[in-house]
């Protein structure tokens, strides 16, 4: 099982996520960050499917909570980088995607 309660797995995962977000912002490509969103959804589904097996449920629930947090961070980052790219290219987008997201919440 991918146990995110283990700092040996969690810290490199956070470094990779933040690094990919920084690269996506630097080259102004939101699709790189969108790949992270998909991977986080896959990780969340993996932990959801592990709930019924014979693993420690507390670790699975904590890992799922971290999955949701990472999913939120990567989704907001995707909207942010997409907004940066749209402003640079002059494309018509939703009026400030991050504000749109917070209005829906």
C-alpha positions as CSV (number, residue, x, y, z in Angstrom):
1,X,0.0,0.0,0.0
2,X,1.1,3.6,-0.7
3,X,1.2,4.8,2.9
4,X,1.3,8.6,3.0
5,X,1.6,8.5,6.8
6,X,5.3,7.6,6.2
7,X,7.4,10.8,6.0
8,X,9.8,9.0,3.7
9,X,7.0,8.9,1.1
10,X,5.2,12.1,2.0
11,X,8.1,14.5,1.8
12,X,9.4,13.5,-1.7
13,X,5.8,13.5,-2.9
14,X,5.3,17.1,-1.7
15,X,8.6,18.2,-3.2
16,X,7.6,16.6,-6.6
17,X,4.2,18.2,-6.5
18,X,5.6,21.7,-5.7
19,X,8.3,21.2,-8.3
20,X,5.9,20.3,-11.0
21,X,3.7,23.3,-10.1
22,X,6.7,25.6,-10.3
23,X,7.8,24.2,-13.7
24,X,4.2,24.5,-15.0
25,X,4.1,28.1,-13.9
26,X,7.6,28.9,-15.3
27,X,6.8,27.5,-18.8
28,X,3.1,28.6,-18.5
29,X,1.7,25.2,-19.4
30,X,-1.4,24.3,-17.3
31,X,-1.6,20.8,-18.7
32,X,1.5,19.7,-16.8
33,X,-0.4,20.6,-13.6
34,X,-3.5,18.9,-14.9
35,X,-1.5,15.7,-15.1
36,X,-0.9,16.1,-11.3
37,X,-4.7,16.5,-10.8
38,X,-5.3,13.2,-12.6
39,X,-2.6,11.4,-10.6
40,X,-4.0,12.7,-7.4
41,X,-7.5,11.4,-8.4
42,X,-5.9,8.1,-9.2
43,X,-4.2,8.0,-5.8
44,X,-7.4,8.9,-4.1
45,X,-9.2,6.0,-5.9
46,X,-6.4,3.7,-4.9
47,X,-6.8,4.5,-1.3
48,X,-10.6,4.3,-1.5
49,X,-10.3,0.8,-2.9
50,X,-7.9,-0.2,-0.1
51,X,-10.4,0.7,2.6
52,X,-12.1,-2.7,2.5
53,X,-8.9,-4.8,2.6
54,X,-7.0,-5.9,5.7
55,X,-4.9,-2.7,6.2
56,X,-4.9,-0.2,9.0
57,X,-8.0,1.9,8.4
58,X,-6.6,4.9,10.3
59,X,-3.6,5.1,7.9
60,X,-5.9,4.8,4.9
61,X,-8.2,7.6,6.2
62,X,-5.1,9.8,6.9
63,X,-3.8,9.0,3.4
64,X,-7.2,9.9,1.9
65,X,-7.2,13.2,3.7
66,X,-3.8,14.0,2.3
67,X,-5.0,13.0,-1.1
68,X,-7.9,15.4,-0.9
69,X,-5.5,18.2,0.3
70,X,-3.1,17.5,-2.6
71,X,-6.1,17.4,-5.0
72,X,-7.3,20.8,-3.8
73,X,-3.8,22.3,-4.1
74,X,-3.2,20.9,-7.6
75,X,-6.6,22.0,-8.8
76,X,-6.2,25.5,-7.6
77,X,-2.7,25.5,-9.1
78,X,-4.1,24.4,-12.4
79,X,-6.6,27.3,-12.4
80,X,-3.8,29.7,-11.4
81,X,-1.4,28.6,-14.2
82,X,-4.3,28.5,-16.7
83,X,-5.2,32.0,-15.8
84,X,-1.5,33.1,-16.2
85,X,-1.4,31.5,-19.7
86,X,-4.7,33.0,-20.7
87,X,-3.7,36.5,-19.7
88,X,-0.4,36.2,-21.6
89,X,-2.0,35.0,-24.8
90,X,-5.1,37.2,-24.5
91,X,-7.5,34.3,-24.8
92,X,-11.0,34.5,-23.4
93,X,-11.4,32.5,-20.3
94,X,-13.7,32.4,-17.2
95,X,-13.3,35.7,-15.4
96,X,-10.5,34.7,-13.1
97,X,-10.8,31.0,-12.7
98,X,-9.7,31.0,-9.0
99,X,-12.4,33.5,-8.1
100,X,-14.9,31.3,-10.1
101,X,-13.8,28.3,-8.0
102,X,-14.2,30.1,-4.7
103,X,-17.6,31.4,-5.7
104,X,-18.8,27.9,-6.4
105,X,-17.7,26.8,-2.9
